[in-house]
């Protein structure tokens, strides 16, 4: 009897666990299409907003507790009490969105039917979008990312972004839940589940057509050499280890150059900018000798780079084949409490480290010396997203809008080796490729290094700290400059969903007021 009395809470907990299982590292992505059904069924059993919030919060808390546990495991690099506190606070905060979803959905006028399923889907997408920018934004755990290794499903992201895939998943979940709850009137509810199934089939069919359509041979291809290094974070923090680390990158660069790549990439924060500019003369001499030895191959290098005022930036630096610095891009979306301290004026001693300064503008990078008109690489412009930035689709597309015809992600995931986080981070890259129809290379120290084609498929071997591969060399296609609907218009779909949600809520508030006035 006790179990039955609290069945709504058990159902909610079940959804949190099932949803977690659809993400890396478990990656059982088909379960996402029914994972939220128990939660939505449980929501039909509540009779007030407090119960609705608790049902939603339980599901969200268990989901995010499993998804974000890597944050608690950062203790080798920070105080265990700080990492645990940060983990608990982040899980507690993100679970609120599930609670808010439950409260609003429960108080909408439709408890069944296609309008119910549509309202659930638009509301969910709206809250995902809000979570992606509110309080600097935290877009991990979007429903759509469960389908990262299901390329047929994700092709609609070129139109809607990842949010369209999230919409499909919650739309179908809500339809199934509705027919279960109102099974006695199942004939009336057939349309509630039928339309989501039909829409899902249409989107899958679109994916099949897009992927199977013969592609013309790209006018330009670039052979990239990705050298992650896979240096443990403890070693990166040890200044005495840097000479050995630097020698490893030099050795691997010389080794890959024998296969004549068009571009060599080092990951995020590989070196200090003073090595590239010549301020650290001894290291610079070694670097210059290496550049001379690899011939006419330009490089993209992740560097911690101070400016003349002493402010430090997390940058990607484009270095020409003769060692000239052609351009720089500074990371704009920094990690809270990892690269900067929010409200630092009020919390000056909360965490002790020298923060990065955020970059001001999106900069695309040439990969060869301008003016060399005989070189095929003249037309190649690279957009480079640094680590956490690749989680923000609207930021990523800005590079394509600015002329990038190849996209790259440079990251240092060594903080989270042995956890699901590196693969969770990888799961976002196929969406960034599809959203902008650009091939993407990913150079990740301590994570997943690979290349991804414009359909979101991993095309190369994968380098991780757990295998023996040292680098990736792969041809990637250079885009012809065409822009997808998502590249041009960005987050139009979640904005539309938010507008629809606000209209629905407003109508419900007005209806409630009119009803109250009539009763009085």
C-alpha positions in Angstrom: 0.0 0.0 0.0 2.8 2.4 0.8 4.3 1.7 -2.6 1.0 2.4 -4.4 0.5 5.6 -2.3 3.8 7.0 -3.5 3.8 5.5 -6.9 4.0 8.9 -8.6 7.4 9.4 -6.9 8.7 6.0 -8.0 7.5 6.6 -11.6 9.3 10.0 -11.6 12.5 8.4 -10.3 12.2 5.7 -13.0 12.2 8.4 -15.7 15.3 10.1 -14.2 17.2 6.9 -14.3 16.0 5.9 -17.8 16.9 9.3 -19.2 20.4 9.1 -17.7 20.8 5.7 -19.4 20.2 7.2 -22.8 23.2 9.5 -22.5 26.9 8.6 -22.5 28.5 6.5 -21.3 25.6 4.0 -21.4 24.4 5.4 -24.7 21.2 3.4 -25.0 19.7 6.2 -27.1 16.4 4.4 -28.1 15.2 4.5 -24.5 15.0 8.3 -24.7 11.9 8.0 -26.8 10.0 6.5 -23.8 12.2 7.6 -20.9 9.8 10.4 -19.8 6.6 8.4 -20.0 6.6 7.3 -16.4 7.3 10.9 -15.3 4.4 12.2 -17.4 2.1 9.4 -16.1 3.1 10.3 -12.6 2.2 13.9 -13.2 -1.4 12.9 -14.0 -1.7 11.6 -10.5 -0.9 14.9 -8.7 -3.5 17.4 -7.5 -1.6 20.5 -6.6 1.4 22.5 -7.8 3.6 21.4 -4.9 3.2 17.8 -5.7 3.8 18.5 -9.4 7.0 20.3 -8.6 8.2 17.4 -6.4 7.5 14.9 -9.1 9.4 16.9 -11.6 12.2 17.7 -9.2 12.8 14.0 -8.3 13.1 13.1 -12.0 15.4 16.0 -12.8 17.6 15.6 -9.6 18.3 11.9 -10.3 19.0 12.5 -14.0 21.4 15.4 -13.4 23.0 13.6 -10.4 24.0 10.8 -12.6 24.9 13.0 -15.6 27.1 15.5 -13.7 28.8 13.3 -11.2 32.2 14.0 -12.9 32.1 17.5 -11.2 32.3 15.8 -7.8 35.3 13.9 -9.0 37.4 17.0 -9.7 38.9 16.7 -6.2 42.4 15.9 -7.4 42.5 19.5 -8.8 40.4 21.2 -6.1 39.3 20.9 -2.5 36.9 17.9 -2.2 34.4 20.0 -0.2 34.4 22.7 -2.9 33.8 20.1 -5.7 31.1 18.4 -3.8 29.4 21.6 -3.0 29.6 22.7 -6.6 28.2 19.4 -7.8 25.3 19.5 -5.3 24.4 23.1 -6.1 24.5 22.5 -9.9 22.4 19.4 -9.7 19.9 21.1 -7.4 19.7 24.1 -9.8 19.3 22.2 -13.0 16.6 19.9 -11.5 14.5 23.0 -10.9 13.8 23.1 -14.7 12.1 19.7 -14.5 10.1 21.0 -11.5 9.0 24.1 -13.4 8.1 22.0 -16.4 5.9 19.8 -14.2 4.1 22.7 -12.5 3.3 24.6 -15.7 2.2 21.5 -17.7 0.0 20.3 -14.9 -1.8 23.6 -14.8 -2.5 23.9 -18.5 -6.1 23.4 -19.6 -5.3 20.3 -21.7 -4.8 17.0 -19.8 -4.9 14.9 -22.9 -5.1 15.1 -26.7 -2.7 16.5 -29.3 -2.8 20.0 -27.7 -1.5 18.5 -24.5 1.4 16.7 -26.3 2.2 19.9 -28.3 2.2 22.1 -25.2 4.5 19.6 -23.4 7.0 19.7 -26.3 7.0 23.4 -26.7 7.3 24.0 -23.0 10.2 21.5 -22.7 12.1 23.1 -25.6 11.5 26.6 -24.1 13.0 25.6 -20.8 16.0 23.9 -22.5 16.7 27.1 -24.4 16.4 29.2 -21.2 18.8 26.9 -19.4 21.2 27.5 -22.2 21.6 31.2 -21.5 20.2 32.0 -18.0 23.0 32.7 -15.5 25.7 32.4 -18.3 24.0 29.1 -19.5 24.4 25.4 -18.9 23.2 23.5 -22.0 24.4 20.0 -20.9 21.7 17.3 -20.9 19.5 18.5 -23.7 17.2 15.6 -24.8 18.4 15.9 -28.4 21.9 15.0 -27.5 20.8 11.4 -26.7 20.7 10.8 -30.4 24.2 11.9 -31.2 25.2 8.6 -32.7 21.9 8.2 -34.6 22.7 10.3 -37.7 19.4 9.6 -39.5 17.5 11.3 -36.6 19.6 14.4 -36.2 19.5 15.8 -39.8 16.6 18.1 -38.9 19.1 20.0 -36.7 20.2 21.9 -39.9 16.8 23.5 -39.7 15.9 23.6 -36.0 19.1 23.0 -34.2 19.4 20.4 -31.5 16.1 21.8 -30.1 14.1 20.1 -32.9 15.3 16.7 -31.9 14.4 17.4 -28.3 10.9 18.5 -29.5 10.4 15.2 -31.3 11.4 13.1 -28.3 9.2 14.9 -25.8 6.4 15.1 -28.3 6.4 11.3 -28.6 6.8 10.7 -24.9 3.8 12.9 -24.1 1.7 11.2 -26.8 2.5 7.8 -25.3 1.8 9.0 -21.8 -1.5 10.4 -22.8 -2.8 7.2 -24.3 -1.7 5.3 -21.2 -3.4 7.6 -18.8 -6.6 7.8 -20.8 -6.5 4.2 -22.0 -10.3 3.8 -21.5 -10.8 6.4 -24.2 -7.9 5.0 -26.3 -9.7 5.5 -29.6 -9.8 9.3 -28.9 -6.2 9.3 -27.9 -4.9 7.5 -31.1 -4.3 10.9 -32.8 -2.3 12.0 -29.7 0.3 9.4 -30.3 -0.3 9.0 -34.0 0.8 12.5 -35.0 4.1 12.4 -33.0 4.8 9.0 -34.6 4.0 10.4 -38.0 6.2 13.5 -37.5 9.0 11.3 -36.2 8.8 9.1 -39.3 8.8 12.1 -41.6 11.9 13.5 -39.8 13.6 10.1 -40.0 12.7 9.9 -43.7 14.2 13.3 -44.3 17.4 12.1 -42.6 17.5 9.1 -44.9 17.1 11.2 -48.0 19.7 13.7 -46.9 22.3 11.1 -46.0 21.7 8.9 -49.0 21.7 11.7 -51.6 24.8 11.5 -53.8 27.3 14.2 -52.8 29.4 16.0 -55.5 33.1 15.7 -55.0 34.2 18.6 -52.8 36.2 21.2 -54.6 38.7 21.4 -51.8 39.8 19.0 -49.1 42.2 19.6 -46.3 44.2 16.9 -44.7 44.3 17.7 -41.0 46.7 16.2 -38.5 45.2 16.3 -34.9 47.7 15.8 -32.1 45.9 15.7 -28.8 49.0 14.7 -26.7 46.7 13.3 -24.0 48.7 14.9 -21.2 47.3 14.1 -17.7 46.0 17.3 -16.0 48.2 16.8 -13.0 51.2 16.9 -15.4 49.9 20.0 -17.1 49.8 21.7 -13.8 53.4 20.7 -13.0 55.8 23.3 -14.4 58.7 20.9 -14.1 56.8 18.6 -16.6 56.4 21.2 -19.3 59.8 20.6 -21.1 58.8 16.9 -21.5 55.3 17.8 -22.6 56.6 20.3 -25.1 59.1 17.7 -26.5 56.2 15.3 -27.0 54.2 17.7 -29.1 57.3 18.5 -31.2 58.1 14.9 -31.7 54.5 14.0 -32.8 54.4 17.0 -35.0 57.6 16.0 -36.8 56.2 12.5 -37.1 52.9 13.5 -38.6 54.6 15.9 -41.0 56.0 12.9 -42.9 52.4 12.2 -44.1 52.2 15.7 -45.6 49.2 17.1 -43.9 47.8 20.5 -44.9 47.2 21.6 -41.3 48.5 20.5 -37.9 46.5 21.2 -34.8 47.4 21.2 -31.1 44.6 21.2 -28.5 43.4 23.8 -26.0 46.1 25.4 -23.7 49.0 23.3 -25.1 51.6 26.1 -24.7 52.1 29.6 -23.5 51.8 32.4 -26.1 55.3 33.6 -25.3 56.7 30.5 -27.0 55.0 31.5 -30.3 55.9 35.2 -30.1 59.5 34.7 -29.1 59.4 36.1 -25.6 60.5 32.7 -24.3 63.5 32.5 -26.5 64.7 29.0 -25.8 61.4 27.3 -26.4 60.8 29.6 -29.3 64.0 28.5 -31.0 62.9 24.9 -30.7 59.5 25.8 -32.0 61.0 27.7 -35.0 63.2 24.8 -35.8 60.2 22.5 -35.8 58.2 24.8 -38.1 61.2 24.9 -40.5 61.4 21.1 -40.5 57.7 20.5 -41.3 57.9 22.5 -44.5 55.0 24.5 -45.7 52.4 23.2 -43.2 50.6 25.8 -41.1 49.3 25.1 -37.6 46.5 25.9 -35.2 47.7 26.0 -31.6 45.8 26.3 -28.4 47.6 28.6 -26.1 47.2 30.6 -22.8 48.2 34.0 -24.1 48.8 37.1 -22.1 48.3 40.6 -23.6 50.5 43.6 -23.0 48.4 44.5 -19.9 49.0 41.2 -18.3 45.5 39.8 -18.8 45.5 36.2 -19.8 43.3 34.8 -22.6 42.5 31.2 -23.7 43.3 31.5 -27.4 43.6 29.6 -30.6 46.6 30.9 -32.6 47.0 30.5 -36.4 50.6 30.1 -37.3 51.7 30.2 -41.0 54.2 27.8 -42.5 57.0 30.3 -41.9 56.1 30.8 -38.2 54.2 34.1 -38.6 51.1 34.6 -36.4 48.2 35.2 -38.8 45.4 35.5 -36.4 44.1 34.7 -32.9 40.7 33.9 -31.4 40.1 34.3 -27.7 37.6 32.1 -25.9 34.4 34.2 -25.3 32.3 31.8 -23.2 34.4 31.0 -20.1 33.6 28.2 -17.6 32.2 29.6 -14.4 34.5 28.9 -11.4 36.9 27.1 -13.7 38.1 30.0 -15.8 36.6 32.9 -14.1 34.7 33.6 -10.8 31.2 35.1 -11.2 30.6 38.0 -8.8 34.2 38.0 -7.9 33.9 41.4 -6.2 31.7 39.7 -3.6 33.5 36.4 -3.5 37.2 37.4 -3.8 38.6 34.5 -1.8 36.2 31.8 -2.9 38.6 30.2 -5.4 42.2 31.1 -5.7 43.4 31.2 -9.4 44.3 33.7 -12.0 41.2 34.0 -14.2 41.0 34.3 -18.0 39.7 37.3 -19.6 36.8 36.7 -22.1 37.3 37.4 -25.8 35.3 40.2 -27.3 34.5 39.1 -30.8 34.2 36.0 -33.0 37.3 35.7 -35.2 37.8 33.2 -38.0 41.4 32.1 -38.7 43.2 31.7 -42.1 45.4 28.7 -42.1 48.1 29.9 -44.5 49.9 33.0 -45.4 47.7 35.5 -47.3 48.8 36.3 -50.8 50.0 32.9 -51.8 47.5 32.5 -54.6 49.0 29.3 -55.9 48.3 27.5 -52.6 45.0 25.6 -52.5 44.7 26.4 -48.8 44.1 30.1 -49.5 40.4 29.6 -49.5 40.3 27.7 -46.2 39.0 29.7 -43.3 38.6 27.9 -40.0 36.2 28.7 -37.1 37.5 27.4 -33.8 35.4 26.8 -30.8 37.3 26.3 -27.6 36.1 23.6 -25.1 32.9 24.7 -23.3 31.9 27.0 -26.2 31.1 24.0 -28.4 28.1 23.3 -26.1 26.4 26.6 -27.3 24.9 26.1 -30.8 24.1 29.8 -31.3 27.7 30.7 -30.6 29.1 28.0 -32.9 27.1 29.1 -35.9 28.6 32.6 -35.7 31.8 31.3 -37.1 30.0 29.9 -40.2 28.2 33.2 -40.6 31.5 35.0 -40.6 32.9 32.9 -43.4 34.4 29.8 -41.8 34.1 26.8 -44.2 35.7 24.4 -41.8 35.0 24.2 -38.1 37.2 23.0 -35.3 36.9 22.2 -31.6 40.0 22.5 -29.5 39.5 21.3 -26.0 41.2 20.0 -22.8 39.0 17.3 -21.3 41.8 15.8 -19.2 40.0 17.2 -16.1 37.4 14.4 -16.5 39.4 11.4 -17.7 37.7 8.2 -16.6 34.2 9.8 -16.4 31.4 10.2 -18.9 32.1 13.9 -19.4 34.5 13.6 -22.4 32.0 11.5 -24.3 29.2 13.8 -23.2 31.2 16.7 -24.7 31.9 14.7 -27.9 28.1 14.1 -28.2 27.5 17.7 -29.0 30.0 17.9 -32.0 27.8 15.9 -34.5 25.0 18.4 -33.9 27.3 21.4 -34.5 28.4 19.8 -37.8 24.8 19.1 -38.9 23.5 22.5 -37.8 25.9 24.3 -40.0 26.7 21.6 -42.6 30.4 22.0 -42.0 32.9 19.3 -41.4 34.3 19.5 -37.9 37.6 18.4 -36.5 38.0 17.8 -32.8 41.4 17.9 -31.1 40.9 17.0 -27.4 43.6 16.5 -24.8 42.3 13.8 -22.5 39.1 13.3 -24.6 37.9 12.2 -28.0 40.0 13.3 -30.9 38.4 12.7 -34.4 36.9 14.3 -37.5 33.1 14.5 -38.1 31.5 15.1 -41.5 28.7 17.5 -42.2 26.1 14.8 -41.6 27.3 14.3 -38.0 29.1 11.0 -38.7 32.6 10.3 -37.2 34.8 9.6 -40.2 38.2 9.1 -38.7 39.8 6.8 -36.2 39.3 8.1 -32.6 42.2 8.9 -30.3 41.5 8.7 -26.6 43.8 8.3 -23.5 42.7 4.7 -23.5 43.9 3.6 -26.9 47.4 3.5 -28.5 46.7 6.0 -31.3 48.8 9.1 -31.0 47.2 11.3 -33.7 44.6 11.5 -36.4 45.3 12.3 -40.0 42.2 12.7 -42.1 40.9 14.6 -45.2 38.0 16.9 -44.4 35.8 18.7 -46.9 35.8 22.5 -47.2 32.3 23.9 -47.4 31.2 25.8 -50.5 29.8 28.5 -48.3 26.2 27.6 -48.3 24.3 28.3 -45.1 21.7 26.2 -43.5 18.5 27.6 -42.1 19.9 27.2 -38.6 23.1 29.0 -39.5 21.2 31.9 -40.9 18.4 32.2 -38.4 19.8 30.6 -35.3 17.5 29.8 -32.4 14.3 30.6 -34.2 12.7 27.3 -33.2 13.1 27.6 -29.4 12.1 31.2 -29.7 8.9 30.2 -31.5 8.4 27.4 -28.9 8.8 30.0 -26.1 6.3 32.4 -27.8 3.7 29.6 -28.1 4.3 28.6 -24.5 3.8 32.2 -23.3 0.6 32.5 -25.3 -0.7 29.2 -23.8 0.2 30.3 -20.3 -1.4 33.8 -20.9 -4.6 32.3 -22.2 -4.8 30.0 -19.2 -4.2 32.9 -16.7 -7.0 34.9 -18.4 -9.3 31.9 -18.4 -8.7 31.3 -14.7 -9.3 35.0 -13.9 -12.6 35.0 -15.8 -13.7 31.8 -14.1 -12.9 33.3 -10.7 -14.8 36.5 -11.5 -17.9 34.5 -12.6 -17.8 32.5 -9.4 -17.8 35.7 -7.3 
